[in-house]
Amino acid sequence: MKSYYSEVSMSLRPVSQPLHQQLRDLMLARIESGEWSPGTFLPSETRLAEEYGVAVGTLRKALLDMAAEGLVQRRQGKGTVVSSHDSDAVLFRFFNLRRADGTTFHPESRVLDRTRRHATPDEANALGLAPDAMVICITRVRDGDGVPLIYEHIVLDAARFGSLLTTPDPLPNTLYQLYQTEFGASVFRAREKVTACAPCPDCARELGIPATSPVLRVHRVAVDYNGAPLELRISHINTSAVHYHAEV
């Protein structure tokens, strides 16, 4: 019977893409499979290079690419660890709000409602679900510096995340960490579309702003390593209290 690593070595032979990119894809597959779970230290570069039958420099280049993508973190004197969503560095990859002076802050969340219902056509399309699929919808407000900043709806596939309906309060501020630890779902990227709009009555009430005050509407679809949608999040941002910040 062939070993895992003999099969890996065979898969490195084609030259359709650079060798370090092939290595990156192969190591990512081991993260996706759960073999290397979040917070796990990878084997040493020397050992991995031997397992894959490549030079250490090639292996290191693949790891550097993965670190640049946020898949792993390289820790001086300790090694390389699979990224988890419990660190500030990962949190602020996905949190694009800043104070007026540009500084960051940790938002606090208040869950207003959790329901299980049929997906709307737009929700089903965003999450890649069947038209009649059931979803979990979490409505919450996020505060910063004691001020309500964000009114948001979070929509998830009930078939995968259904137990969130009965998870005891309080839900964590960083839901991405909960998805990772409790459901084995790691958010890798997020696609956002930002528009300006008027707040709905519930939004205006919860944010404590006039009904005529404009808000930023952020439509975000978070996806996993394979690009499969995990979460739809519609956030309405109180722009009188916080700034949307993005680097391109």
Secondary structure, 3 states (H helix, E strand, C coil): CCCHHHHHHHHCCCCCCCHHHHHHHHHHHHHHCCCCCCCCECCCHHHHHHHHCCCHHHHHHHHHHHHHCCCEEEECCCEEEECCCCCHHHHCCCCCEECCCCCCCCCEEEEEEEEEEECCHHHHHHHCCCCCCEEEEEEEEEEECCEEEEEEEEEEEHHHHHHHHCCCCCCCCCHHHHHHHHHCCCCCEEEEEEEEECCCHHHHHHHCCCCCCCEEEEEEEEECCCCCEEEEEEEEECCCCCEECCCC
